[in-house]
Amino acid sequence: MKLKDTYVSVIIPAAGMGRRMNSSINKQFMPLKQKPVLAHTIEKFIKCDNINEIIVVIREDERDLFIEQVIKPYNLKKVTKIVAGGEERKDSVYNGLLEVSFKCEIVVVHDGARPFINEQYINNSILGAVKHGACVVGVPVKDTIKVVNCCSDIVNTPNRETLWAVQTPQTFSYKLLLNAYQQSINLGYSATDDSMLVEKLGHSVKMIKGSYDNIKITTPEDIILGERILEKYYNSY
């Protein structure tokens, strides 16, 4: 599926510290089957015909490492810019938003440490943004969720049928997302993901069902699980 006359930019924030990994190596550079996590992630978007450019947001002190260990060995030519990250994820995404092509109409934001996204869900998210202006990929939660207070007392049990675990990509009209970020800066509020900022504008966001394999590499256990997911993908071909 190839969209005509729609310029799509991807922003991949990869400037986090990854403290929960308990490693001297930033999680984006940790190997999965001898290839850095971030290389796996970027390659998924390079293979997608609907993507026109990729902007990767990296810690400034890891720029050379990124070029030497990810860009050069894997010939990632669709990466058009390497941008310095900010203090928080939202700052990094905003830095990326300011660097996309002037032709950008749709912007896809995807975590650098989420390497198991596939082309189907990327394309579905782009189509969703073209149609609705804003959409995110996610999956229904499998567990019962409890809301607890500061004393660890359960205060509420939400209806599981209405709960989804949000993933990335999160995909938007570029002008809509830029407006949402600028408003958050002007009014001084934050959010845990991009869609929350769009929601605060009063714009509805469409949820698109993704895959439970689309995990984010966050802890050492995720590396083990990631190896198993890759093995499953390799064995399916």
C-alpha positions as CSV (number, residue, x, y, z in Angstrom):
1,M,0.0,0.0,0.0
2,K,1.6,3.3,-1.2
3,L,0.0,6.6,-0.4
4,K,0.1,9.2,-3.2
5,D,1.2,12.8,-2.6
6,T,1.5,12.5,1.2
7,Y,4.8,13.3,2.7
8,V,5.4,11.3,5.9
9,S,8.2,12.0,8.4
10,V,9.2,9.7,11.2
11,I,10.7,11.0,14.5
12,I,12.4,8.3,16.6
13,P,13.3,9.5,20.1
14,A,16.2,7.6,21.4
15,A,17.8,10.0,23.9
16,G,16.6,8.3,27.1
17,M,19.0,7.1,29.8
18,G,17.5,3.6,30.2
19,R,18.1,3.5,34.0
20,R,16.0,0.4,34.5
21,M,18.3,-1.6,32.2
22,N,21.1,-1.5,34.9
23,S,23.7,-1.4,32.1
24,S,26.6,0.8,31.2
25,I,25.3,0.6,27.6
26,N,22.3,2.7,26.7
27,K,19.4,0.3,25.9
28,Q,19.1,1.5,22.3
29,F,22.7,0.2,21.6
30,M,22.3,-3.1,23.3
31,P,22.5,-6.1,20.8
32,L,19.5,-8.2,19.7
33,K,20.9,-11.0,17.6
34,Q,24.2,-9.1,17.2
35,K,22.4,-5.9,16.0
36,P,21.7,-2.8,18.1
37,V,18.1,-2.4,19.2
38,L,18.0,1.0,17.5
39,A,19.1,-0.4,14.1
40,H,16.3,-3.0,14.2
41,T,13.8,-0.2,14.9
42,I,15.0,2.1,12.1
43,E,15.1,-0.7,9.5
44,K,11.4,-1.3,10.0
45,F,10.7,2.3,8.8
46,I,13.2,2.2,6.0
47,K,11.4,-0.8,4.5
48,C,8.1,1.0,4.6
49,D,7.5,2.7,1.2
50,N,5.2,5.4,2.8
51,I,8.1,6.9,4.8
52,N,9.9,9.8,3.2
53,E,12.4,10.7,5.9
54,I,13.5,9.6,9.3
55,I,14.8,11.9,12.1
56,V,16.5,10.2,15.0
57,V,16.8,12.1,18.2
58,I,19.9,11.1,20.2
59,R,21.8,12.3,23.2
60,E,24.5,14.7,22.0
61,D,27.2,12.7,23.7
62,E,26.1,9.5,21.8
63,R,26.0,11.0,18.4
64,D,29.3,9.6,17.3
65,L,28.5,6.2,18.8
66,F,25.2,6.2,16.9
67,I,26.9,7.0,13.6
68,E,29.6,4.4,14.1
69,Q,27.5,1.5,15.5
70,V,24.2,2.1,13.8
71,I,24.2,4.3,10.7
72,K,27.4,3.2,9.0
73,P,27.3,-0.6,9.6
74,Y,23.7,-0.9,8.4
75,N,23.6,1.8,5.7
76,L,20.5,3.6,7.0
77,K,20.3,6.1,4.2
78,K,16.7,7.2,4.9
79,V,17.9,8.8,8.1
80,T,18.0,12.4,7.0
81,K,18.9,14.1,10.3
82,I,20.3,13.4,13.7
83,V,19.0,15.8,16.3
84,A,20.1,16.4,19.9
85,G,17.6,15.3,22.5
86,G,16.2,17.3,25.4
87,E,15.9,16.8,29.1
88,E,12.7,14.8,28.8
89,R,11.1,12.7,26.0
90,K,8.6,15.5,25.1
91,D,11.6,17.9,24.6
92,S,13.3,15.4,22.3
93,V,10.2,14.9,20.2
94,Y,9.7,18.7,20.0
95,N,13.3,19.1,18.8
96,G,12.5,16.5,16.1
97,L,9.3,18.3,15.1
98,L,11.3,21.4,14.4
99,E,13.6,19.6,12.1
100,V,11.2,17.7,9.7
101,S,11.0,18.7,6.1
102,F,8.9,21.7,5.2
103,K,6.9,19.2,3.0
104,C,5.8,17.1,6.0
105,E,2.1,16.5,6.3
106,I,2.0,13.4,8.5
107,V,4.4,12.7,11.3
108,V,5.0,9.4,13.0
109,V,6.5,9.2,16.4
110,H,8.0,5.9,17.4
111,D,10.2,4.8,20.4
112,G,13.7,3.9,19.5
113,A,13.6,1.0,21.9
114,R,10.5,-0.6,20.3
115,P,12.1,-2.7,17.5
116,F,9.3,-5.1,16.8
117,I,6.8,-2.9,15.0
118,N,5.9,-4.1,11.5
119,E,5.0,-2.5,8.3
120,Q,1.3,-3.3,8.5
121,Y,0.8,-1.3,11.7
122,I,3.0,1.5,10.5
123,N,0.8,1.8,7.4
124,N,-2.4,1.5,9.4
125,S,-1.3,4.3,11.7
126,I,-0.5,6.5,8.7
127,L,-3.9,5.9,7.1
128,G,-5.5,6.5,10.5
129,A,-3.8,9.9,10.8
130,V,-4.8,10.8,7.2
131,K,-8.4,10.0,8.0
132,H,-8.7,11.2,11.6
133,G,-5.8,13.5,12.2
134,A,-4.5,11.5,15.1
135,C,-4.2,7.9,16.0
136,V,-2.1,5.6,18.2
137,V,-1.3,1.9,18.2
138,G,-2.2,-0.2,21.2
139,V,-3.5,-3.4,22.6
140,P,-6.3,-4.3,25.0
141,V,-5.0,-5.0,28.5
142,K,-5.0,-8.7,29.6
143,D,-4.8,-8.1,33.3
144,T,-7.2,-6.6,35.8
145,I,-6.0,-3.1,36.6
146,K,-6.2,-1.6,40.1
147,V,-6.0,2.1,41.0
148,V,-4.2,2.5,44.4
149,N,-3.6,5.5,46.6
150,C,-0.4,6.7,48.3
151,C,-0.9,4.1,51.0
152,S,-1.2,1.2,48.5
153,D,-4.9,0.8,49.2
154,I,-7.0,-0.1,46.2
155,V,-9.5,2.7,45.5
156,N,-10.9,1.6,42.2
157,T,-11.0,-1.2,39.7
158,P,-11.6,0.2,36.2
159,N,-13.6,-1.9,33.7
160,R,-11.0,-3.9,31.8
161,E,-13.1,-3.8,28.6
162,T,-12.3,-0.1,28.2
163,L,-8.6,-0.3,28.9
164,W,-5.8,-0.4,26.3
165,A,-2.0,-0.4,26.7
166,V,-0.7,2.3,24.4
167,Q,2.3,1.7,22.3
168,T,4.0,3.5,19.4
169,P,3.8,4.5,16.6
170,Q,1.6,7.5,17.4
171,T,0.8,9.3,14.2
172,F,-0.7,12.7,13.5
173,S,-1.2,15.5,11.2
174,Y,2.0,17.5,11.5
175,K,0.3,20.8,12.1
176,L,-1.9,19.3,14.8
177,L,1.0,17.7,16.7
178,L,3.1,20.8,16.4
179,N,0.2,22.9,17.7
180,A,-0.2,20.5,20.6
181,Y,3.4,20.7,21.6
182,Q,3.5,24.5,21.3
183,Q,0.5,24.8,23.6
184,S,2.0,22.5,26.2
185,I,5.1,24.6,26.2
186,N,3.1,27.9,26.5
187,L,0.9,26.6,29.3
188,G,3.6,24.6,31.0
189,Y,2.0,21.1,31.2
190,S,3.5,17.8,30.4
191,A,2.3,14.3,29.3
192,T,3.5,10.7,29.3
193,D,2.8,10.4,25.5
194,D,2.2,12.5,22.4
195,S,-1.5,11.7,22.2
196,M,-2.2,13.2,25.6
197,L,-1.0,16.6,24.3
198,V,-3.4,16.3,21.3
199,E,-6.2,15.3,23.6
200,K,-5.7,18.4,25.6
201,L,-6.4,20.4,22.5
202,G,-9.8,18.8,22.4
203,H,-9.0,16.7,19.3
204,S,-10.1,13.1,19.4
205,V,-7.5,10.3,18.9
206,K,-8.3,7.0,17.2
207,M,-7.0,3.8,18.7
208,I,-5.7,1.1,16.3
209,K,-5.1,-2.4,17.5
210,G,-1.5,-3.5,17.2
211,S,0.5,-6.5,18.4
212,Y,1.5,-7.8,21.8
213,D,5.0,-8.4,20.3
214,N,5.5,-4.7,19.9
215,I,7.3,-4.4,23.3
216,K,9.5,-1.7,24.5
217,I,13.0,-2.8,25.6
218,T,13.2,-1.4,29.1
219,T,14.5,-4.0,31.5
220,P,17.1,-6.9,31.1
221,E,14.2,-9.3,30.9
222,D,13.0,-7.6,27.8
223,I,16.2,-8.4,26.0
224,I,15.6,-12.1,26.6
225,L,12.0,-11.8,25.4
226,G,13.1,-9.8,22.4
227,E,15.5,-12.6,21.4
228,R,12.5,-15.0,21.5
229,I,10.4,-12.6,19.4
230,L,13.1,-12.3,16.8
231,E,13.5,-16.1,16.7
232,K,9.7,-16.4,16.0
233,Y,10.0,-13.9,13.2
234,Y,13.0,-15.7,11.6
235,N,11.3,-19.1,11.9
236,S,8.1,-17.7,10.2
237,Y,10.0,-17.1,6.9
